[in-house]
Amino acid sequence: MNMLDNFKILTITHHNLNVDEIGHFVIKNEGKEDLSTKLHELKSGANLEEIIYLSTCNRVSFICYSNEDFDTDYVKSFFKFVNPNLEEDKLKMISKFVDVYHGSKGVNHLFEVASSMDSLVVGEREIFRQFRESYQQSLEFGLIADNLRMLENATVKAAKEVYDKTKIGEKPLSIVSLAVQSLLAKDVDKNARLLIVGAGETNTLFAKFLKKYKFTNVSIFNRSLDNAAHLVELLDGTAYHLSELSTYSKGFDVMIVCTAATSAIIDAPIYRNLVQKEDSKKLVIDLSVPNNVAVDVVDGFDMDYIDIEQLRSLSTANLEFRKKEVHAARILLKNQLLAFNNQFQKRQLEKALNTVPLEIRQIKERAIEKVYHKKIAELDSNAQSLIFEMMDYMEKKCISVPMRVAKKLVD
């Protein structure tokens, strides 16, 4: 038996089920205490030594250490513990929903998960943070001992090496990140006049980047001034009603547009008023669907225009770039797996040999105090001292032999 065989993972992901269906395999709970209780019940009922519970929007994983055989019947009973209301038809098809990994394949799978190689979006590091938080939670609940502690350490080390030595996390994928990168690539001055049209979720995220990069001259246009208040506070900007675009006369250098309007709101008359008589080239970023900047504006004025379709194409290209880095990452993980296997073997031998000194000492003491007690008592003090000295010497040598042999076996 391979020493890694007791590492086992049950996982349900977006690869096999949609997000709504994954919900059947999560542990329903009413807070941390309830979750802790249910995980302890699962650990006991499923005969697990240790467990980490990882639940995200598109993944549920149970990372276990157990000598149980995770066959189909076991997996069915396991998820009956997880969800007593799980329907029979889902139990019958459990092997289609649940991926089972054990031994070195299980360890490697976890390495790939934490390295975001198995994520819906390759290279997104959120899963690394979620794994570490899940580990800390299971540790807090008292569900983890030496084996999963070692696995977590190795997984963190493996994932960090992938992120550090490959380009799997390079080149942004989110539309807002790409839009911000486009802005920064234009080397726009930090005091440039920025107009934000719309105060919804997308522009709020964009505004957080503007604050991060210290842009200071921002005006916000929105249908509701109350809804624009959070952007005003975030950027120390000025709020205007959307209708004031047609009379705004302070000019601009960059405009970021994203509203819920279903037709263009930046038409030629409004844009002509916004640029005033300036002849400098403007940067217009339109993140709306459909576009909020009219076609005749894009065609009729001198501007750098970036819309969401351009950004989506770039996102797709960046994702393909990241996927190509998976091969390089797998080479790194192969070496990390070998290192963990050796480290784990050493640790198991250490634990197995941990009782050797005590057992040898007990044998020595029994020999002196019981087996040969009467004969030793008949000897003079010098002979007794020699016997005790020899026994102490033999004790130390007997302890060192298995330790030395074990070291040779794992080196």
N, C-alpha and C positions, 0 to 999 in steps of 0.2 A: 504494500500500500504506500502510495506517495504521501509524504507528510502534509501536503497541501490539500488532501482530499476532503477534509472536513470543512473547508471554506465553500459555502454554497450560497447561490443568489437566485432568488425568484423575482422576476421583473416583468412588468406589463408596461408597454410604451405605445407611442403614436405609430410605431411600425405595424402593430397588430390591431389596434382598436382606436376609435375616435375618442376625443377628450371626454365626452359625456359617458361613454361606456367604461372608461378607465375608473370612473367614480365608483363602480361596483366593487372595486378591489382595494379601496382605501379603508383605513380604520376610522369609522365615524366616532367622533368624540365631542365632549362639551368643554374642552380645555385641557391644560397640561396634566392636571392630576388624573383626570379621566383617561387620557391617552396613556399615561404611565401605567395605570392599573390594567388597562386592556393589553398593553404590550407585555406586561409581566404574566398575565393569564395566557397569552399566546406563547410566550417563551416556555412556560411550564407545560401547557397542553400539547405543544408541538415537539416537546423534548429537545429544546435548543439550549446550548450552553451560553451563547451570546447572540445578540441581534442588534442591528442598526436598521431603523425604519426611515426610508427616504421617500418623500411624497412631493411631487412638483405638479405643474399644470399639465404636463404630458408624459409623466413617468411615475410609477410606483415600484419601489424596489425593497426587498427584504434581504439584507445582507447578513448571513447567518454563519455560525460555527456550530456544527453538529455532526454526530456520527450516524444520524438517521439516513436511510436511503430515500432520496427525494424522487421516488417513482410517481406514476400518475395517481395512484390511490392516496399517497401521502400528500401530494399537492392539492387534491380535492379536499381532504380533511383539513389541511392548512388553511385554505381559503374559506372553509366553513367556520373556522375559528375567527377569521378576519371579518367575515360578513355572514352571520347566521341566516340572513334572508336571501342569500345568493340563490338565484333560480336554478332549478335542476338542469334545464337545457344548457345553461352556461357551464355548469359543473361537468356535463358530459363532453363539452367541447373545450375543456380547460387547457388542453395541450396546444390548442390553436391560439389561445390568448396569452399564455404564460410561457416565458422563456426560462429555462432552468440551466444554470451554469454551476459547475463544481470544479474543485481542484484548481489547477493552474489556469484553466479556461475561465473560471469564475474570477480569479484574481486579475487576469488580463482584461476581462470585461469591465471590471470596476476601474482599472487604470484608464481604459478608453472612455468610460463615462465621465470620470473626473477631468479628463483632458479634453472634453467636449467633442470627441470624435464620433460619439453616438447620438449627438444632440440633433434636434430638429434643424437648428442653425449651427452648422459646424463652426467651431472656434469661439462661440459665445461663452464667456467664462462664468456665467450665472450659475451653471450646474456645479462648478467647483465650490462656489460659496455655499450653495444649498447642501452639498454633501458634507462639508465641514460643520455646518450648523446642525445637520441631522446627527452626525457623530457626537457633537457636544451635548445634544439633547439626550441621546441614548446613554451617554456617559453619566449625565446628571441623574437619569432615571435608575442607574445602577444595573444596566443591561449589558455592560461591556467589561471584559476582563483582558487578560494578557494577549490573547490571540487577535481579536479585532483591534486592539490598541496598536499592535505591530502592523496589521494590515492598513490601518488608517495612516500611520506614519509613512509607510511605503507608497501608498496611493498619493498622498500629498507631494512626496518627493518626485514621483513619476510625472504627475501632472505639471508641476513647476518646471521640470526639465523640458517637457514638450512645449510649454508656453515660452520658455527662455531660448530654446535652441531650434525651434522651427518658426515658420511664419503663419502658423495656423490661426492665430488671433489677429493677424494684421489685415489691413484694408477693411474699413467699416462697411457694415451691411444695412444698418437702419437708414431709412430715408432722411431722417432729421440729421443724423451724424454725417451722412454724405453731403447734405446741404451745407452744414456748418463747415465741413472740410473744403467745400467749393468756395465758400466765403473767405476762409483763411488763405486759400491758394491765390486769391486775387490781391493779397497783401493790403487789405483795406485798413485805413488809418483807424485807430481806436476812438478818435473823436469824430469820425464820419457820421453824417446825419442818417440815422436809420429810421425807417417807417415800418411798423408792424401792423398789418391789416388783419384783424381777427385775433381773438383772445382765447381760443379753444385749446384743447389738449396738445395739439401739434405745435402751435406757436408758443405755448407755455414751456414745452420741452426745449424748443429753440432758444427761448429767452434765458433759460438756465445756462445754456452754453455761452450766450452773449455775456452774461454776468461772469462766468468762469474766465472768459478771455478779455474781460475788462472793457467792453464797449460801453460808452457813457452817455451818448447823445441819442436818446431813443424816444420816439413818439408812437403812441398806440392808438389805433382807430378801431372802434368796435360798436356794434349796434346797442350794446348795453354798457354804460360807463361803470356800473357796479361790477359787472363781470370782468372788466378790464383792470379793476383795482389791484388784483394780485400781481399783475405784470408791472403796474406803476410802482408798487412797493418793491418788487424784486429788482427792477432796473433803475429806480429813481427817475422814472420817465414822466411824460405828460400824456394824459388821456384826452381823446377827442371822439365825438360821435362820428359814426361812419359817414353820415351825410356831410360832414365838414371837409371830406376829401376834395370836393369840387371847389372849395374856396381856400384851401390851405396854400399859403404863399411863402413858406420858409424854405422850400426846396428840399432835396434829399440826394443822398448818394447811393443808398441801398434800400430796397423795398422787399419785405418778406410778406407774402400774401397767403393766407389759408383761412377760408371761411366756409360755412355750410351752404353758401349760395349755389344754386344749380345753374347759374349762367354768369357770364363775365360781369364783374363790378368795376373793373378798371378799364373803362373805354377810352377812346381817343381824346374827347374833351377833358375828362378828368386827368388823364396822364399829361396832357399838354399844360394844364394848369399847374400840376405838381412839379414839372421840370422848370416852370417859369421860362426864363430866357437863357438858362444855362446850356452850354454846349458840351459839358463833360459827359463822358460815357457812364451810364448808370448800370447798376447790377440789380436785376429783378429776379427773385426766387419765388416761384409759384408752386406751392405745395398743395393746391386745391384739386379736388376731383368732383366735377370737371374743372378745367382751368378757370381761374378767376380773372386772368388778364386776357383781354380780347386779342384775337389773331391779328387784326389790323394795327394794334398797338405794337405787337412784337415785330411785325413786318415794316411798320412805318416810322419807327424811332430807333435811334442809335443806342443800343443797349446790349449787355450780356444777359441773355435770358436762360434761366435754368428752370425746367419744369419737372414734374414728378416722374414722367416717363423716362426722361434722360437718367434720372437718379435710379430708377428701377433697373434699367439696363446695366448701369454701373454696379449696382448691388448684385445682380446675377453674375456678372463677370468676376466680381470680388469673391463671391461664394465659390465659383469654380476654381479660383486661385487657391482658396483655403483647402478645398477638397484634395487638391494635388499635394498638399503638405501632409496629408494623412499617411502616405507611404513612409515618409521620413520619420513621422511620429511613431509608427509601428516598430521601426528598427530600434528606436530609443526605448520603447516599452518592452521589447524582447529582452534587452539587457537588464532593464529594471526588474523584470520578472525573475530572471536568473539570480540576480542579486538578492531579491527577497526570498527566493527558495533556499538559498544558502544560509541567509540570516535566520530564517525560521527554523531550519534544521538545527543550527547551532543552539538556538534558544530551547528547542525541545530536548536536546541532549543535556543542556545545562539543567533543565528542570528535572529530567529523569535521574541525573547523577547528583542532584541536590541532597538526596537522603543518604548517599554513600558514606560520607564522613561520620554521620551519626550512627549508622548501622555498624560500621567497623569499630567505632569506639565502644558500642554496646557489646560487641563480641569480645573485645579485649577485656572490658570490665567484668563480663560474665566469667571469662576464663580465670581472671585473678580472684574474683570474690566468691566463685562457686565451684567451678570445675577443678581448679588446682589450689584452692584455698588452703586445704590442710597440708599439702606437700610444701607449699611456699612458706607456711608458718613454721615448718621444721627447719628451714634454712637460717643461717646466721644473717645478720643485717647486711653485710657486704654482698652476699649472694642475692638476697632479696632486692637490693638496690640495682644489681646487674640485671636481674629478671625484669624489673620495672623499666629500666632504661632500654632494654632490648624490645620490650613490648611497645613502648612509645615510638621507637624507631620503626618497628614493623607497621604500626598504625599509620604513620606518615607516608611510608613507602606504599602501603596498600591503597591509600587514598589517591596517591599521585598516578598510579598505573592506569586505572580506567580513565582518568582525566586526560592523560597523555594520548592514549589510544583514541579517545573520542575526538580530540583535537586533530589528529591525523586523518580521521575519517571525513571530517567536514572541510578541511583545508584543501 
